[in-house]
Amino acid sequence: MADDQQNADTLASQHHPPSLRHCLQRWRWLRRKVNEYADEHAFTLPLWREELNHHTQRLTARLDLAEAERRLAALILHNSIWRSTVATVPFNRRVLLLPQCLRTRDVCLVTTAESGLPGEECRHYSLERLQHEAECMGYEVLVAEETAPAERLVRGGEPDAFIRVDCLENLEESFPSVVPDAVPALGIPLLNERGSKTTLDAAWLMNFLHLRSVERPYQRIPIDHLREKVEKWFSSHAVRTIMGEPDNATARMAREWLTKSGKRWRPLLTAAVFDALAGNGAHQVPASLQKAALATECFHKASLIHDDIEDNDNTRYGEETLHRQHGVSIALNTGDFLIGEGYRLICECDDLAPIEKNRMLAAVSSAHRNLCIGQGEELNWRNDPVPLSIQSVLDIFRLKTAPIFEIALRAGAICAGMEENLCPTLSNFSEHLGIAYQITDDIQDFENDTGTSDVLRPSLLLALLWEESDEDTRDRIQQALSTNAPQNVLPQSTPQAEIQRADTQARDLLAFHRNKALNALQPLNSRSLKRLLTCVVHRIVSQI
């Protein structure tokens, strides 16, 4: 290592001015220190952005870093954490992303002995040669100026790892494109010398390109593949196979409602948790998993029928709601029937041990009860609407949404035989995910409807406005609530500055609970499960 550093310093002194030599030496010193820090910690991947920032702040204090170095340290730490994972990905499953500027500017590729590139060829080692060598190794090489190509590849499931060369600012912007899907990505920053020459540390890049490991290959979180598989479970044929033929009018109506399109988040979570814990891959899916997944959707679809009645909604899935088509009595009965079907499916999970089946039934019963309590709090409030505290609104959000997420997650863990030790973590995670989901929905409802709603319901924005506003605004809110009719969630006469403040505070609370959900995953020893649930947070909770 000392010889390599001496070679690097000698090379830099031959071809580069003192300012650039000092910068390169500082970068390499920083990489060594950050790598040492990473070795001190047993990180379980992935690290969400706030967690990465926390460790970067500790590094900044330890090494007394300036702002530019702090940002570079964050990238180096990110690279250190993902390095061994990228090494397990075959070359032909990696993409090298290069910026367009490297084709339009003078480029200096700084090399060292550790890169495997002869130092005397520094001036002649072109970008084209670099690209050619990467392609010969099996890499797909893309030259693009923006993060969009990488994001499209991530969403499409291709490839399994990225190595990106770009300026530090663009690398920082690209984190949100890959972290939510737990895609291994390494970044190599460019160094511009007085705006005239772009310098690339080829030793750093070549080291990353040649990373290789004999460990078990890294596998992407197959969310989209699992979604396709789960969707097939809800075809008419598959549902008949699992649940039997509908032999009466109520069963046929319930079955039709169950198979209607939707996001299928609950059954997807059940299948995904099982996949992460059991590593089932291409093996046959156990019957209990399919039945548990269908059961979670039965409970969810039943709650939608009942919610549509309680909220007097006219449309669902782009067509009339069930109670508009067939009347309230028939819709209520159909929802009740679906609840019964959900419990029946769980009772028929015959490949589960009796104790596992009992735990699943207990979890579902508790969740069912909490959902009714949360909905009951909202319905009772509508009869006598008064300004609610922020905590009261968040409690309603938690009870209305978190339980169904929790049973979906726990059902997958129970089917994998690993639920008992994970129960506290999954419960804590679900609580904050459910609150974040409802806050997102509350903000989007206000934005999309310009503050209007077909029915009066507890609103976080309204609670924030109430607690932070003056007496005049509170009087307007009180008067608006007293009418007890569909209306603006926020009174039209409310000053825009106060509405903007409430919106900002709502987004802060969204970020807080999203981060609390991610933070709840720290105790997990299963890297696959942590990656999965990190991906779930970013997929379910919109980045608004």
N, C-alpha and C positions, 0 to 999 in steps of 0.2 A: 504493500500500500504506500509506503514511504517513497519507494522508487517510482511508482506511478505518479505520485504527486510532484516529484521532482521533474519527471519528464514533462508533465503538464505545464509546470512553471517555466521550464526551459523553452518549451514550444511557444508559450504565450509571450515570453520575452523576445523571441525572434520575430514574431509576426504582428504583435499588437502593442499599442501604446500603454503607458503605465496605468491610466485610468481603467482601461478594459481588463488589464492583468489583475488589478486589485479587485475588480468586481467579480471576475471569474473565481479568483481564490476565495473570496468571501462566500460566494454561492456554494463552493465545494465544502468549505468549513461548516456552513449552515446545514447542508445535507448530512454531513457526518453527525452533527449534534442532534438533529431531528431524528435521524435513524436510531441513534442511541436511546433517545427518549421513547421511541416506538417499541424498541426491544424491551424496555422496562415494564411495559404494560401489556397485559393479555387482552387485546381488543377482540371483541366478537363482532364480526361484520354483519351488516354495514354500520358505519357511523353516520348518524343523521347530522345535518349541517350545524345545529346548535351544539351538539356534542363535540364536533370537530372544532368549533370556535372556542369551546371551553378549554380544550387541551392546547389550542394555539395560544390562548391568553396565558396559560401557565408557562408555555415555552417562551413567550415574549418577556415575561417577568424574569424567568431563569436566565435568559441569554441577553437581556437588555436590548431588545431589537427595536429598530426604527419601524415606522409604519410600512414602508415598502418591503422590508424584510419580514415583518409579521405576515403579510399576505403571501409572500413566497414560502414562509414556513408552513402555512396552512396547506399549500399545494404539496409540499414535500411530505408532510405528515400523511396527507391523503394517499400519495404514492406509496409511502412505506407500508401503509395498512393493506393496500390492495396488491402490492407487488407479488407476494407469494401466490395469490389467487390467480392473477394473470398468467403466472408461470405454468399453471396447470392447463391452460387453454391451448389447444393445438394452434399452430401458426395459421392454418387455413380457416380458423374460426375467429381470427382477429382482423381488425381494420386499423390501418394507419391513416390518420387524418392530417393533411398538411394544409397550411394557409396559402391562399392565392398569392399573397405578397412575396413568397419565396420564389415565385417565377418572374416577378416584375422588379425585384431589387437586387442589388449586389449582396451576395450571401457569403459569409465566412463560416466554414464548418470547423470549429475548434476541436482538435482531436488529442487523445492521450494514448499511452501504451495500452491502457485497459480496454480501449474501444476496439482493438484489433485492427486499427487503421494506421498505416505508416505515417509518422508525423511529417515526413518530408513531402507527403502528398496533400498536405492541408489545403494549399491554394488550388489544387486541381480536383478535389473531391467534390463533384457537382451534385446538385439536387437530383438531376436525372439519374446519376449513378446510384444515389441513395434509394431513390424510388425503385430502380431496377432490382437492386439487391433485396429489398423488402418483398417485392413481387415474386422473385425467385424462391424466397423462403416460404411463400404461400400466402402472404398477406394480401388483402385487398387494399389498395392505396387510393384514397380519394383526396382531391384538392378542392377545397371549398372555403369560402370566406366567412360563412355563418354557421351557427350550431344546428340549423334546420336539418341538413343531411344526417347528422348523427342522431337527432331525435327521431327522424323517420325510420332509420334503421333499428333503433331501440324498439319502437312501437311495432315494427314488423317482425320482431323476434330474431333479427340477424344483425350483427354476429353475436359472439359471446364475450368479446372484450374489445376495448378501444385503446389505442395509443394516439394521443393528439399533440401536435406541435402548434403553438400559437402564442400570441402575446398573453401576458398574465391576465389582463382584463377579460379576454375572450374565454380563457380557460375557467375563470371564476364563474362566468355566465353559463358555461356548459354544465356545471355541476348539477343544476336542477333537472337537466335533460336525462341524466343517467342514474343519479342516486335514487330517485323514486322507484326505479325498476331493479335496483341492486345490481347494476351492470358494472363489472370491473372496468375501470378506466384509469389510465395514467396520463399525466400531462407534462410536457416539456416546454418551458417558457422560452420565448425569444428575447434576445438582448439587442436593443438598437444603440449603436454608437453614434451619438450626436445626430441622429436622424438620417444618416447617410448610408449606413451599412447595417444589415441585420446579421447578428451573430447567433449561431446555433451550436450548443455544446454537443457535438456529435458523439462524444464518449458516453454521455448520459443517455442519449437516444439509442445508440447501438446496444448499450447494456440492456435497455428495456426490450428492444426488438428481439434479442437473443435469449430472453428469459425462458427457462424450460424446467419442468419439474416432473418427476415420475409419480407424484401423488395422484390420487383419484381426480380425474378431470372435473373442473368446475362446471356446474350445470345451472343455467338460467332458471329463474323462477318462472315456471310455465303457466303464467296466469291466463294468457290468451288461449293457449292450448287447452287448459283445464276448462275455461269458459265454454269452448266449443263442445268439449266432452259432456259437461254438465247440461248444456242446452239440449243435447240429444236425449238426456234422461226425461225431458219434458215433451217429447214428441208423443202423439196420441198412442202410437204402438207401444213405446217404452212404458208409458204410464199404465196402460192396460196390463202389460206383462208384470209390472211390479205390484200394482194395486188391485188388479182384477177387473172384470167387466163391470161397468156401471149398470145396475139392473133396475134403476128407478129414476124418476124425473129429477129428484133432488141430487142424486149422485151424478147424473149427466150434466146438470147445470154447474155443479161444483167442479167437475172435471174440466169442463170447457173453460171456466174461469181460471183454474189452476194452470192450464197449458197456454194461457195468453202470454204474449211477450212481456218482458220486464227486464230489469237489470240483473236479476238472479243473484244478487250479492250474497244472500244468506246461504243458499246451497253451494255457491262457489266457495265461500269461506270454509264450509264443512269439508268439501273435497280437497281444498288447498292445504288445510292444516293436516289432514290425513296424509297427503302426499309428502309434505315437508317432514313429518315425523316418521312415517313408515318407509319412506323412500320407495314407494310402490312402483313408480315409473310405468313400465309397459306391462306389469303383471296384472292379472285379473282383479277387477274392483270387487271387494266383498259386498255381498247383498246388503249387509247392515249399513254400509256407507251410503248406498243409493237410497235406501229407505229413510235414513236419518236426514239426508239432504232434501228429499221430497217433503219430509215432515216439517222442516224449517220453512219451506215455501208455503205449505198448507197454512201454517200459523200466520205467516206474513200476509198471504192473500186474504185470509179471513179478516185480519185487522184492517185491510184496505176497504173491504166491503163495509165493515162497521164504521170506519172513519168517514167514508163517503156519505153514509146516512147521517151521522152525527154532525158533519159539516155542511150537509145539504149540497154536496157537489154534484154537478151535472154531467161531467165527462171524466173518463179514465181511459188511458190507452187510446185516445183519439176517438172514442165512441161514448155513447151514453152509459152512465154508471148502471150497475145491476139494479138498484132500487128504482131508477128512472124507467128501466125497461120492463120490470116485472112487479114493481111495488115493494114497499118497505118490508112487509111481512115475509115475502118469499126471499128477499135479499138477506134479512136477518137469519132466517132458517138455513140458508145456504152457507153463510159464514159460520154458524154454529156447527154445521155438518163438517166443514173443512177442519175445524178445531178437533172434532172427534176423529177424523181421518188421520190427523197428525199423530194423535196419541195411539191410534191403532197401528200405524206404521212402526212406531218405536217399540211397541209391545211385540211386534212380529220380527224384530231383529234377533232371530234365533241363533245366529252365529256369534252373538255376544254372550259373555258370561253373565249369569243372573245379577251379580253385583254391579257390573257395568251398565246393564240395562236399567237397574234401579237408580243408579247415579244420573243417567240421562233423563229418566222420568222425573226425578227430583229437581234437576236443573230446569227442565221445561216448565214444571208446575210453578216453581218460584218465579221464573221469568214471566209466565202468564199472569201471575198475581200482580207483579210489579207494573207490568204494562197497563193493567186495568186500573191500578192505583194512580198512575201518572195521567192516564186519559180521564179518570174520574176527577182529579184535581182540576184539570182544564175545563171539563164540562160544568162542574160546580161553580167555577169562577165565572163562567159565562152568565150564569143566573144572577150573579151579583158582582159585576166587574168593577174592581177597584185597582188602583195602581199597585203593582207588585214590586217587591225588591228584586235586585239582580239575582240574589241567591235563590229566591223562590222560583224565578223563571228557569234558572239553571237546573234546579231540582226536578222541575217538570220535564225539561229536556232529557235529563238523565233517565228518569223512569220510563219515558215514552220510547226511547230508542236503544239505550244501552243493553237491555235484557235480551233482545232478539239477536244482537250481534254476539253476545256472550254465549247463548245456547248454540248458535251456529259454530262458533269456535270450539266450544267444549265438546260438541257432538263429534267433530272430526278427531279431536284428541282422544275421546273415549273409544272410537272405532280403531284408533291406532294403539290402544292399550296404554296410553301415557298421560291421561288427563289429571290424575290425582295430584301429582306434584306441580302441575302447571296451573291449577285452579286459581290461586291468588293472583298470579300474573295476568291470566286471561281476563279475570274479573276487573282488575285495575285498568288494564288496557281498554277493555270494552266500555267502561264508564266514561273515560275521557274521549274515546273515539265517538261514542254516541252523542256527547255534549257538543263536540266539534262539528259533527254532522248536522245537528239541529241548528247551531249558530250559522253555519254556511247556508242552510236552507232559509233561515230567517233573513239574512242579509240579501240573498238572491230574490226572495219573495218581495222584499221592499223595493229592490232595484227594478225587477221585471214588471211589477205592477204599479210602479210609481207611488209606492206607499199604500196601495189599496189591498183589500182582502174581501173575499166573498163572505167570510164569517169572522167574527171577532175572536181572536185567540191571543194567548200570552205572547208578548214580543219582547225580546231582549233590548231592541232599540228603544222601545217605549220605556222600559225600566231604566235604562241608562239615561234617557232624556229626563225622566222624572227625578232621579236622584241628583242630577247635576244642574238642573235648571232653576230659574228664579220663580217667584210666586206667581207671576202672570202666566208663564208657560204651564206651571202646574195646574192652575185654574182651567186653562184650555184643555189640558189632558183629562182632568176630572170631568169636565162638561162633556167632552167627546165620549168618554166611557159611559156616562150616565144615560146616553141614548140607547145603548145596548142594541145596536143594529150594525149591519155591514157599513164600513166607513173607512176613512183613511186611518192607517195604523198610527201615523203621526198627524196631528191636526195641521191643516193646510196653512194656518196662520203662524206656525212655528218658524222662528227665524232660521234661515239657512245655515248660519254659523253653528247654531245649536244642534241641528240635524247632522251636520258634518262632524261635529265633535263626537256625537253618539255613534256614528258610523265608524269613526276611527277607533273608539274604545271597543266596539263590538269586534272589529278585526284583531285588536290586541288580545281580546279574550279568546278568539278563535285560534290565534297563534299559540297562546298559553296552553290551551287544552290539547291542541295537536301535538305540541312538544311534550306535554305530560303523557300522552299516549305513547309517544316514541320512547320517552324516558322509562316508562313502565317495562319496556322490553330488555332493559339492561341485565336483569337477573337470568335471562335465558342462556342456557348453555348450548342450545341447538342453533347453530349458525343458519341452517336452512329455514327454521321457523322464524328467526329474527329477520332474515332477509324477506321472507314472505310477508310478515306483518308490517314491516317498514314500507314495502310496496303497497300493501293494502291501504295504509294511512294516506299515502299520496294519491292513490286512485279514487278512494271514496270521498275524502275531504278535499274539496276544490281549493286550488291555490288562488283565491280571489283577492 
